[in-house]
Amino acid sequence: MKMVPVLALAASMTACEQENGNGNNNAMAREVVVETLGAELRSFNEVVRVTGTVEALEDAVISAEVSGRVNSIADRGARVRRDQELVRLDDRMVRSSVEMARANYELAEDALRRQEPLLRDSIISQLQFNQIRTQRDQARSQLEQAEKQLGDSRISAPFDGRIEERMVSAGELVNPGIPVLRLVNLDRVRINAGVPERYINDISEGAPVTVSLRSYGGGEISSEVRYAGSLIVPETRTFPIEVVMDNTAGLLKPEMVVNLSVTRKVWEDVLIVPRTALVRDEDGLQLFVVRQDGDFKKAEARRVVTGASSGAMVIIEEGLVPGDEVVVTGQTNVSDGDLVRIQHRRDYDRYR
């Protein structure tokens, strides 16, 4: 014959002799194996769970501003500092333009200087002097433009980061506006998410957020809402939130999808139980508590009124008092008045 093991959720029929009012000892009662949780006043975070997408706070596709052939370009994967050279273009033509513009400017400056005594002696008119000064100013502007083009032939990093993409190679000819590489800094990241519209008046900037990385083999990181939108997105009936956080460990990567638990409200000194402890029938919700009856422990059904819920837990507003021992496993096999045997007493950390 196959032996059936006794499990934590199994209801076992035992011959429990109870002395009735007439002194008889042959009354038989059913005993159910259960697990319990001691009810106590606790703080409770009511949270809204959403998913968000990670993006780098600093992520730039860098383009050329002048034409030229690529002489050198940083390797993909290289880590660079702000203002470090990333790309160098052939600048021989630009240098020639700078030298020519500088010569023209120096000539125009010298001509203007020579005309100043003539203006004081009224040998030339103010109009003639102004024309010469305008020529000097134009030459100076052309020199500044040429020097800028020379500077633009060396493309520098706008921030610290890592080269993630190279769009060109050494020897290629590029023109203004052509992307050459992508630079990303993952030390700080932004997580964008959409929250259902019914919570738009409950969540604001500064609300605590827990970011779960369990899908990627990580743990949980605490942060807060940096931005909460005030407009509903019609297509999704959500409003946007944004979480900005440090990522120096590099756990978060662009385009990752992470789980966010956004705190809607914090309740203090409330009784909470696991949702699974509740039993629904035609009259509503009830749960079972264990009470001592002489030498026996018995299940007692309690009608309850529930409040806010979040995750695995729910607030009990009526029907429960601190110290009650709530049946959290085996409750579907229990009836009011059944004898119970407590196999294990759980604590709240089990439901975190």
C-alpha positions as a Markdown table, in Angstrom:
| # | Residue | x | y | z |
|---|---|---|---|---|
| 1 | Met | 0.0 | 0.0 | 0.0 |
| 2 | Lys | 1.3 | 3.5 | -0.9 |
| 3 | Met | 2.0 | 5.7 | 2.1 |
| 4 | Val | 0.8 | 9.3 | 1.9 |
| 5 | Pro | 3.0 | 11.9 | 3.8 |
| 6 | Val | 1.5 | 14.4 | 6.1 |
| 7 | Leu | 1.9 | 17.9 | 4.4 |
| 8 | Ala | 1.6 | 21.3 | 6.0 |
| 9 | Leu | -1.6 | 21.9 | 4.1 |
| 10 | Ala | -3.2 | 18.5 | 4.7 |
| 11 | Ala | -6.2 | 18.1 | 7.0 |
| 12 | Ser | -5.7 | 15.1 | 9.2 |
| 13 | Met | -8.5 | 13.3 | 10.9 |
| 14 | Thr | -7.5 | 12.3 | 14.4 |
| 15 | Ala | -9.4 | 10.8 | 17.3 |
| 16 | Cys | -9.4 | 13.6 | 19.8 |
| 17 | Glu | -11.3 | 12.7 | 22.9 |
| 18 | Gln | -13.1 | 15.7 | 24.4 |
| 19 | Glu | -15.1 | 15.5 | 27.6 |
| 20 | Asn | -18.6 | 16.8 | 26.9 |
| 21 | Gly | -21.0 | 18.3 | 29.5 |
| 22 | Asn | -22.2 | 14.8 | 30.4 |
| 23 | Gly | -18.7 | 13.4 | 31.1 |
| 24 | Asn | -18.6 | 11.4 | 27.9 |
| 25 | Asn | -15.1 | 11.0 | 26.3 |
| 26 | Asn | -16.1 | 9.7 | 22.9 |
| 27 | Ala | -16.6 | 13.0 | 21.0 |
| 28 | Met | -14.6 | 13.0 | 17.8 |
| 29 | Ala | -13.2 | 16.2 | 16.3 |
| 30 | Arg | -11.3 | 17.1 | 13.1 |
| 31 | Glu | -7.8 | 18.5 | 13.4 |
| 32 | Val | -6.3 | 20.6 | 10.6 |
| 33 | Val | -2.6 | 21.3 | 10.2 |
| 34 | Val | -2.0 | 25.1 | 9.7 |
| 35 | Glu | 0.6 | 27.8 | 9.7 |
| 36 | Thr | 0.0 | 31.1 | 11.4 |
| 37 | Leu | 1.1 | 34.7 | 11.6 |
| 38 | Gly | 0.9 | 36.9 | 14.7 |
| 39 | Ala | -1.0 | 40.1 | 14.0 |
| 40 | Glu | 0.8 | 43.2 | 15.1 |
| 41 | Leu | 0.6 | 47.0 | 14.4 |
| 42 | Arg | 3.0 | 47.9 | 11.7 |
| 43 | Ser | 3.7 | 50.7 | 9.1 |
| 44 | Phe | 2.5 | 49.8 | 5.6 |
| 45 | Asn | 3.6 | 51.3 | 2.3 |
| 46 | Glu | 0.9 | 51.3 | -0.2 |
| 47 | Val | 2.7 | 51.1 | -3.6 |
| 48 | Val | 1.9 | 51.3 | -7.3 |
| 49 | Arg | 3.8 | 48.7 | -9.3 |
| 50 | Val | 4.8 | 49.7 | -12.9 |
| 51 | Thr | 7.6 | 48.9 | -15.3 |
| 52 | Gly | 10.1 | 51.4 | -16.6 |
| 53 | Thr | 12.7 | 51.7 | -19.3 |
| 54 | Val | 16.3 | 52.8 | -18.5 |
| 55 | Glu | 18.2 | 55.4 | -20.5 |
| 56 | Ala | 21.5 | 57.1 | -19.9 |
| 57 | Leu | 21.3 | 60.6 | -18.6 |
| 58 | Glu | 24.2 | 61.6 | -20.9 |
| 59 | Asp | 24.0 | 59.9 | -24.3 |
| 60 | Ala | 25.1 | 61.8 | -27.4 |
| 61 | Val | 25.7 | 61.0 | -31.1 |
| 62 | Ile | 28.6 | 63.3 | -32.0 |
| 63 | Ser | 28.8 | 64.7 | -35.5 |
| 64 | Ala | 31.4 | 66.5 | -37.5 |
| 65 | Glu | 31.1 | 70.3 | -37.9 |
| 66 | Val | 33.5 | 70.7 | -40.7 |
| 67 | Ser | 34.5 | 68.7 | -43.8 |
| 68 | Gly | 37.7 | 66.6 | -43.7 |
| 69 | Arg | 39.3 | 63.2 | -43.9 |
| 70 | Val | 39.4 | 61.3 | -40.6 |
| 71 | Asn | 43.0 | 61.0 | -39.5 |
| 72 | Ser | 42.3 | 59.3 | -36.2 |
| 73 | Ile | 39.3 | 58.2 | -34.1 |
| 74 | Ala | 38.9 | 56.7 | -30.6 |
| 75 | Asp | 38.3 | 53.0 | -30.4 |
| 76 | Arg | 34.9 | 51.5 | -29.5 |
| 77 | Gly | 34.8 | 50.7 | -25.8 |
| 78 | Ala | 37.3 | 53.3 | -24.9 |
| 79 | Arg | 36.6 | 55.3 | -21.7 |
| 80 | Val | 37.3 | 59.0 | -22.2 |
| 81 | Arg | 37.2 | 62.2 | -20.1 |
| 82 | Arg | 35.5 | 65.4 | -20.8 |
| 83 | Asp | 37.4 | 67.5 | -23.4 |
| 84 | Gln | 39.6 | 64.5 | -24.4 |
| 85 | Glu | 40.1 | 64.3 | -28.2 |
| 86 | Leu | 37.9 | 61.7 | -29.9 |
| 87 | Val | 38.4 | 62.4 | -33.6 |
| 88 | Arg | 41.0 | 64.3 | -35.5 |
| 89 | Leu | 40.4 | 65.4 | -39.1 |
| 90 | Asp | 43.0 | 66.4 | -41.7 |
| 91 | Asp | 43.4 | 70.1 | -41.0 |
| 92 | Arg | 46.0 | 71.2 | -43.6 |
| 93 | Met | 43.5 | 73.2 | -45.8 |
| 94 | Val | 42.0 | 74.8 | -42.7 |
| 95 | Arg | 45.4 | 75.8 | -41.4 |
| 96 | Ser | 46.1 | 77.5 | -44.7 |
| 97 | Ser | 42.8 | 79.4 | -44.4 |
| 98 | Val | 43.8 | 80.5 | -40.9 |
| 99 | Glu | 47.2 | 81.8 | -42.0 |
| 100 | Met | 45.6 | 83.7 | -44.9 |
| 101 | Ala | 42.9 | 85.2 | -42.6 |
| 102 | Arg | 45.5 | 86.2 | -40.0 |
| 103 | Ala | 47.6 | 87.9 | -42.6 |
| 104 | Asn | 44.6 | 89.8 | -44.0 |
| 105 | Tyr | 43.6 | 90.9 | -40.5 |
| 106 | Glu | 47.1 | 92.1 | -39.6 |
| 107 | Leu | 47.2 | 94.1 | -42.8 |
| 108 | Ala | 43.8 | 95.7 | -42.1 |
| 109 | Glu | 44.8 | 96.4 | -38.5 |
| 110 | Asp | 47.9 | 98.1 | -39.7 |
| 111 | Ala | 46.0 | 100.2 | -42.3 |
| 112 | Leu | 43.5 | 101.4 | -39.7 |
| 113 | Arg | 46.4 | 102.4 | -37.3 |
| 114 | Arg | 48.0 | 104.4 | -40.1 |
| 115 | Gln | 44.7 | 106.2 | -40.8 |
| 116 | Glu | 44.2 | 107.5 | -37.3 |
| 117 | Pro | 46.7 | 110.4 | -37.5 |
| 118 | Leu | 45.2 | 111.4 | -40.9 |
| 119 | Leu | 41.8 | 111.5 | -39.4 |
| 120 | Arg | 43.0 | 113.7 | -36.5 |
| 121 | Asp | 44.6 | 116.1 | -39.0 |
| 122 | Ser | 41.4 | 116.1 | -41.1 |
| 123 | Ile | 43.3 | 114.7 | -44.1 |
| 124 | Ile | 40.7 | 112.0 | -44.5 |
| 125 | Ser | 37.0 | 112.2 | -43.6 |
| 126 | Gln | 35.3 | 110.3 | -40.9 |
| 127 | Leu | 33.4 | 108.3 | -43.6 |
| 128 | Gln | 36.7 | 107.1 | -45.1 |
| 129 | Phe | 38.1 | 106.1 | -41.7 |
| 130 | Asn | 34.9 | 104.2 | -40.9 |
| 131 | Gln | 35.2 | 102.2 | -44.1 |
| 132 | Ile | 38.7 | 101.2 | -43.3 |
| 133 | Arg | 37.7 | 100.2 | -39.8 |
| 134 | Thr | 34.9 | 98.1 | -41.2 |
| 135 | Gln | 37.4 | 96.3 | -43.4 |
| 136 | Arg | 39.5 | 95.6 | -40.3 |
| 137 | Asp | 36.4 | 94.2 | -38.5 |
| 138 | Gln | 35.5 | 92.0 | -41.4 |
| 139 | Ala | 39.1 | 90.6 | -41.5 |
| 140 | Arg | 39.0 | 89.9 | -37.8 |
| 141 | Ser | 35.6 | 88.1 | -38.2 |
| 142 | Gln | 37.1 | 85.9 | -41.0 |
| 143 | Leu | 40.1 | 85.1 | -38.8 |
| 144 | Glu | 37.8 | 84.0 | -35.9 |
| 145 | Gln | 35.7 | 81.9 | -38.3 |
| 146 | Ala | 38.8 | 80.2 | -39.7 |
| 147 | Glu | 40.2 | 79.5 | -36.2 |
| 148 | Lys | 36.9 | 78.0 | -35.2 |
| 149 | Gln | 37.0 | 75.7 | -38.2 |
| 150 | Leu | 40.5 | 74.7 | -37.2 |
| 151 | Gly | 39.3 | 73.9 | -33.7 |
| 152 | Asp | 36.3 | 71.9 | -35.0 |
| 153 | Ser | 38.7 | 69.6 | -36.9 |
| 154 | Arg | 39.4 | 68.1 | -33.5 |
| 155 | Ile | 36.3 | 66.6 | -32.0 |
| 156 | Ser | 36.4 | 66.4 | -28.2 |
| 157 | Ala | 34.3 | 64.6 | -25.6 |
| 158 | Pro | 31.5 | 66.9 | -24.2 |
| 159 | Phe | 31.4 | 64.7 | -21.0 |
| 160 | Asp | 33.0 | 61.7 | -19.4 |
| 161 | Gly | 31.8 | 58.4 | -20.9 |
| 162 | Arg | 32.5 | 55.4 | -23.0 |
| 163 | Ile | 32.5 | 55.1 | -26.8 |
| 164 | Glu | 29.7 | 52.8 | -27.7 |
| 165 | Glu | 29.5 | 53.2 | -31.5 |
| 166 | Arg | 31.8 | 54.3 | -34.3 |
| 167 | Met | 30.0 | 55.4 | -37.5 |
| 168 | Val | 33.2 | 56.2 | -39.5 |
| 169 | Ser | 36.7 | 54.8 | -39.7 |
| 170 | Ala | 40.1 | 56.4 | -40.2 |
| 171 | Gly | 40.6 | 57.5 | -43.8 |
| 172 | Glu | 36.9 | 58.3 | -44.5 |
| 173 | Leu | 35.8 | 61.7 | -45.7 |
| 174 | Val | 33.1 | 63.3 | -43.6 |
| 175 | Asn | 31.0 | 66.4 | -44.0 |
| 176 | Pro | 29.3 | 68.7 | -41.5 |
| 177 | Gly | 26.4 | 67.0 | -39.8 |
| 178 | Ile | 27.7 | 63.4 | -40.4 |
| 179 | Pro | 27.6 | 61.3 | -37.2 |
| 180 | Val | 31.0 | 59.9 | -36.3 |
| 181 | Leu | 30.5 | 58.2 | -32.9 |
| 182 | Arg | 28.2 | 57.7 | -29.9 |
| 183 | Leu | 29.3 | 58.6 | -26.4 |
| 184 | Val | 27.4 | 57.3 | -23.4 |
| 185 | Asn | 27.9 | 58.0 | -19.7 |
| 186 | Leu | 26.2 | 55.4 | -17.4 |
| 187 | Asp | 27.2 | 56.9 | -14.1 |
| 188 | Arg | 23.7 | 58.3 | -13.8 |
| 189 | Val | 20.6 | 57.0 | -15.5 |
| 190 | Arg | 17.0 | 58.0 | -16.0 |
| 191 | Ile | 14.1 | 55.5 | -15.7 |
| 192 | Asn | 10.9 | 56.5 | -17.6 |
| 193 | Ala | 7.6 | 54.9 | -16.7 |
| 194 | Gly | 3.9 | 55.4 | -17.1 |
| 195 | Val | 1.5 | 55.3 | -14.1 |
| 196 | Pro | -2.2 | 54.6 | -14.5 |
| 197 | Glu | -4.2 | 57.8 | -14.6 |
| 198 | Arg | -6.2 | 57.0 | -11.4 |
| 199 | Tyr | -3.1 | 57.7 | -9.4 |
| 200 | Ile | -2.3 | 61.1 | -10.9 |
| 201 | Asn | -3.3 | 63.0 | -7.7 |
| 202 | Asp | -1.5 | 60.5 | -5.4 |
| 203 | Ile | 2.1 | 60.5 | -6.8 |
| 204 | Ser | 4.3 | 63.6 | -7.0 |
| 205 | Glu | 8.0 | 64.5 | -7.1 |
| 206 | Gly | 9.9 | 63.1 | -4.2 |
| 207 | Ala | 7.8 | 60.0 | -3.7 |
| 208 | Pro | 10.0 | 57.0 | -2.7 |
| 209 | Val | 10.6 | 54.4 | -5.3 |
| 210 | Thr | 12.1 | 50.9 | -5.1 |
| 211 | Val | 13.8 | 49.7 | -8.3 |
| 212 | Ser | 13.9 | 45.9 | -8.6 |
| 213 | Leu | 16.7 | 44.3 | -10.6 |
| 214 | Arg | 15.8 | 40.7 | -9.8 |
| 215 | Ser | 15.2 | 40.0 | -13.5 |
| 216 | Tyr | 18.9 | 40.7 | -14.1 |
| 217 | Gly | 20.3 | 38.9 | -11.1 |
| 218 | Gly | 20.4 | 42.0 | -8.9 |
| 219 | Gly | 18.6 | 43.2 | -5.8 |
| 220 | Glu | 16.6 | 46.3 | -5.1 |
| 221 | Ile | 17.7 | 50.0 | -5.2 |
| 222 | Ser | 15.9 | 52.8 | -3.4 |
| 223 | Ser | 15.4 | 56.1 | -5.1 |
| 224 | Glu | 12.7 | 58.8 | -5.6 |
| 225 | Val | 10.5 | 60.3 | -8.3 |
| 226 | Arg | 12.3 | 63.3 | -9.8 |
| 227 | Tyr | 9.5 | 64.2 | -12.2 |
| 228 | Ala | 5.8 | 63.4 | -12.2 |
| 229 | Gly | 3.8 | 64.6 | -15.2 |
| 230 | Ser | 0.5 | 66.4 | -14.9 |
| 231 | Leu | -0.8 | 65.4 | -18.4 |
| 232 | Ile | -2.4 | 62.1 | -19.3 |
| 233 | Val | -1.1 | 60.3 | -22.4 |
| 234 | Pro | -4.3 | 59.5 | -24.4 |
| 235 | Glu | -3.0 | 56.4 | -26.1 |
| 236 | Thr | -2.1 | 54.6 | -22.8 |
| 237 | Arg | -4.2 | 56.5 | -20.2 |
| 238 | Thr | -1.1 | 56.9 | -18.1 |
| 239 | Phe | 1.0 | 59.9 | -16.9 |
| 240 | Pro | 4.8 | 59.9 | -17.1 |
| 241 | Ile | 7.2 | 59.7 | -14.2 |
| 242 | Glu | 10.9 | 59.9 | -14.2 |
| 243 | Val | 13.4 | 58.5 | -11.7 |
| 244 | Val | 17.0 | 59.7 | -11.9 |
| 245 | Met | 19.6 | 57.6 | -9.9 |
| 246 | Asp | 23.3 | 56.9 | -9.5 |
| 247 | Asn | 24.6 | 53.9 | -11.4 |
| 248 | Thr | 28.3 | 53.9 | -10.7 |
| 249 | Ala | 28.2 | 50.1 | -10.3 |
| 250 | Gly | 27.0 | 49.9 | -13.9 |
| 251 | Leu | 24.0 | 47.5 | -13.0 |
| 252 | Leu | 21.5 | 49.5 | -15.2 |
| 253 | Lys | 21.9 | 49.6 | -19.0 |
| 254 | Pro | 20.0 | 51.6 | -21.6 |
| 255 | Glu | 16.8 | 49.9 | -22.8 |
| 256 | Met | 16.6 | 47.6 | -19.8 |
| 257 | Val | 13.0 | 47.1 | -18.5 |
| 258 | Val | 12.9 | 47.2 | -14.7 |
| 259 | Asn | 10.1 | 47.0 | -12.1 |
| 260 | Leu | 9.3 | 50.0 | -10.0 |
| 261 | Ser | 7.4 | 50.2 | -6.8 |
| 262 | Val | 6.2 | 53.8 | -6.3 |
| 263 | Thr | 5.0 | 54.7 | -2.8 |
| 264 | Arg | 1.4 | 56.1 | -3.0 |
| 265 | Lys | 0.8 | 56.4 | 0.7 |
| 266 | Val | 2.4 | 55.3 | 4.0 |
| 267 | Trp | 0.1 | 54.0 | 6.7 |
| 268 | Glu | 1.2 | 53.9 | 10.3 |
| 269 | Asp | 0.1 | 51.5 | 13.1 |
| 270 | Val | -2.2 | 49.3 | 11.0 |
| 271 | Leu | -2.9 | 45.6 | 11.0 |
| 272 | Ile | -1.9 | 43.8 | 7.9 |
| 273 | Val | -2.2 | 40.2 | 6.7 |
| 274 | Pro | -1.3 | 38.3 | 3.6 |
| 275 | Arg | -4.0 | 38.5 | 0.9 |
| 276 | Thr | -4.0 | 34.7 | 0.8 |
| 277 | Ala | -5.2 | 34.5 | 4.4 |
| 278 | Leu | -8.6 | 35.8 | 3.3 |
| 279 | Val | -11.4 | 33.5 | 2.4 |
| 280 | Arg | -14.4 | 34.7 | 0.4 |
| 281 | Asp | -17.8 | 33.3 | 0.7 |
| 282 | Glu | -21.4 | 34.4 | -0.2 |
| 283 | Asp | -21.4 | 36.8 | 2.8 |
| 284 | Gly | -18.1 | 38.5 | 2.1 |
| 285 | Leu | -14.6 | 38.1 | 3.4 |
| 286 | Gln | -13.4 | 36.3 | 6.5 |
| 287 | Leu | -10.2 | 34.9 | 8.0 |
| 288 | Phe | -9.5 | 32.4 | 10.7 |
| 289 | Val | -7.7 | 33.0 | 14.0 |
| 290 | Val | -6.5 | 30.4 | 16.5 |
| 291 | Arg | -7.9 | 30.6 | 20.0 |
| 292 | Gln | -7.1 | 28.5 | 23.0 |
| 293 | Asp | -10.0 | 26.4 | 24.3 |
| 294 | Gly | -8.7 | 24.5 | 27.4 |
| 295 | Asp | -6.1 | 22.1 | 26.2 |
| 296 | Phe | -7.1 | 22.5 | 22.6 |
| 297 | Lys | -6.5 | 25.1 | 19.9 |
| 298 | Lys | -9.5 | 25.9 | 17.7 |
| 299 | Ala | -10.1 | 27.9 | 14.6 |
| 300 | Glu | -12.4 | 30.9 | 14.9 |
| 301 | Ala | -13.9 | 32.5 | 11.8 |
| 302 | Arg | -13.8 | 36.3 | 11.8 |
| 303 | Arg | -15.7 | 38.6 | 9.4 |
| 304 | Val | -13.3 | 41.4 | 8.4 |
| 305 | Val | -13.3 | 44.7 | 6.6 |
| 306 | Thr | -10.2 | 45.3 | 4.4 |
| 307 | Gly | -8.6 | 48.6 | 3.5 |
| 308 | Ala | -5.7 | 49.4 | 1.2 |
| 309 | Ser | -3.6 | 46.6 | -0.3 |
| 310 | Ser | -0.2 | 46.4 | -1.9 |
| 311 | Gly | 1.6 | 43.4 | -3.2 |
| 312 | Ala | 1.0 | 40.3 | -1.0 |
| 313 | Met | -0.4 | 42.3 | 1.9 |
| 314 | Val | -3.7 | 44.0 | 2.8 |
| 315 | Ile | -4.8 | 46.2 | 5.7 |
| 316 | Ile | -7.5 | 44.8 | 8.0 |
| 317 | Glu | -9.7 | 47.7 | 9.2 |
| 318 | Glu | -12.2 | 45.7 | 11.3 |
| 319 | Gly | -12.4 | 42.2 | 12.7 |
| 320 | Leu | -8.8 | 41.7 | 13.9 |
| 321 | Val | -6.9 | 42.9 | 17.0 |
| 322 | Pro | -3.2 | 43.0 | 17.8 |
| 323 | Gly | -2.0 | 39.6 | 19.1 |
| 324 | Asp | -4.5 | 37.5 | 17.1 |
| 325 | Glu | -2.9 | 34.5 | 15.6 |
| 326 | Val | -4.0 | 34.4 | 12.0 |
| 327 | Val | -4.1 | 31.2 | 9.9 |
| 328 | Val | -2.1 | 31.9 | 6.7 |
| 329 | Thr | -1.7 | 28.4 | 5.4 |
| 330 | Gly | -4.4 | 25.8 | 5.5 |
| 331 | Gln | -7.3 | 28.3 | 5.9 |
| 332 | Thr | -9.2 | 26.8 | 2.9 |
| 333 | Asn | -9.4 | 23.5 | 4.8 |
| 334 | Val | -10.6 | 25.0 | 8.1 |
| 335 | Ser | -14.1 | 25.5 | 9.4 |
| 336 | Asp | -15.2 | 27.5 | 12.4 |
| 337 | Gly | -14.6 | 25.4 | 15.6 |
| 338 | Asp | -12.2 | 22.9 | 14.0 |
| 339 | Leu | -9.3 | 21.8 | 16.1 |
| 340 | Val | -6.0 | 23.0 | 14.6 |
| 341 | Arg | -2.4 | 22.0 | 15.0 |
| 342 | Ile | 0.1 | 24.8 | 14.3 |
| 343 | Gln | 3.0 | 23.4 | 12.3 |
| 344 | His | 4.9 | 26.7 | 11.8 |
| 345 | Arg | 4.6 | 30.3 | 12.9 |
| 346 | Arg | 5.7 | 32.8 | 10.2 |
| 347 | Asp | 6.9 | 36.3 | 10.6 |
| 348 | Tyr | 6.4 | 39.4 | 8.4 |
| 349 | Asp | 9.8 | 39.2 | 6.8 |
| 350 | Arg | 8.5 | 36.2 | 4.9 |
| 351 | Tyr | 6.2 | 38.5 | 2.9 |
| 352 | Arg | 8.6 | 41.3 | 2.0 |
